[in-house]
Amino acid sequence: MAALLEPSSGERFASKGSKLLLWPQGDLLRLVQLLDAREMAPASAACKTAREHLQVPIRHIRDVAADSAEQAHVLDMNLAVEALDELVDQARQVTGASKDDCLWQSSWEKLRKLETSLYMEMRYVYGLDWEMKPGKLVSKKGTWMKTNTCFSWELKDGEKLYLPQGVVMPVMQIGKVVDDMELKRHDWVVQHLRVWMKPAIVHTLEARRNVWFVYFPHWDGTGLAITALADTWLKRTTQMSGELQPFEMIYVPKGLQVHLAQPPSPVDEEWEKFRHQHVHMHRKVTLVAPPLTVKHDQYDIYIGQGESKAALGLR
């Protein structure tokens, strides 16, 4: 095979000052496949042009294992890249564009942006709590979006996100639960759905994690601490307390204080503003730390807040 690449036979036909075309660059993989690995080095030594053509395939063959299938795969990829680079050079020569105009940087940036735009978050929801519509889910009642199919009361706060009744959640895709580990958790896993959504939706719900609502005539204070003037509730939504499920509210005895991250503010969320005629009497409050509770019957009773006293601004 090396005899085919002798300088005398090729250079005899090359005019002075011209570059000898040993083999079409786009078809180089076929030539390499014709050569045994042991014949590559002698062939590349036949002439300068052969060395220029074969040095890249030889280098890649040395970098991979002796497995012929792996060598062919690596060579195929690298020679394809070489062919693309050559096409770019030819395009630059034809169009007269500068070298910078033909760089791949802009294409890579577009690809990164595309990957970012296509990235989705996947969560589990209990299907019976939702009404399915094209491209969206509508919550029928207060419910959870979860990182797995465990019962909501078994999950930590960071593993679930609350959604009140009437929220329209845009989704990109809905599917059944297929993971074997999830399907073994309990008998109601089959009632769950997997949903894919934009990361911004998850971030918005995470930002609401410590958001609650209070019926403000039952409270005193407008700063970063409010005190219950009567036995009352912290509610996850402005719905009437009689309409809520036990996990959607916390009973607060008269006289207890709740510390806030910011002063109470009017209700401004679209799905909350029009629930009933007394919404304007409610305020949205963001707790500075999670509430500490004890369970009595089916309700949680507020006894204070988590974290350290320093986090609550106390001494």
Buried (B, 14 or more C-beta within 10 A) or exposed (E): EBEBBEBEEBEEEEEEEEEBEBBEBBEBBEBBBEBEBEEBEBBBEBBEBBBEBBEBBBEBBEEBEEEEEEBBEBBEEBBEEBBEEEEBEEEBEEEEEEEEEBEEEEEEEEEEEEEEEEEBBEBBBBBEBBEEEEEBBEBEBBBBBBBBBBEBEEBEEEEBBBBBBBBEBEBEEBEEBEEEEBBEBBEEBEBBBBBBBBEEBBEEBEEBBBBBBBBBEBBEBEEBBBEBEEEBBBBBBBBEEEBBEEBBBBBBEEEBBBBBEEBBEEBEBEBBEEBEEEBEBBBBBBBBBEBBBEEEEEBBBBEEBEEEEEEBEEE
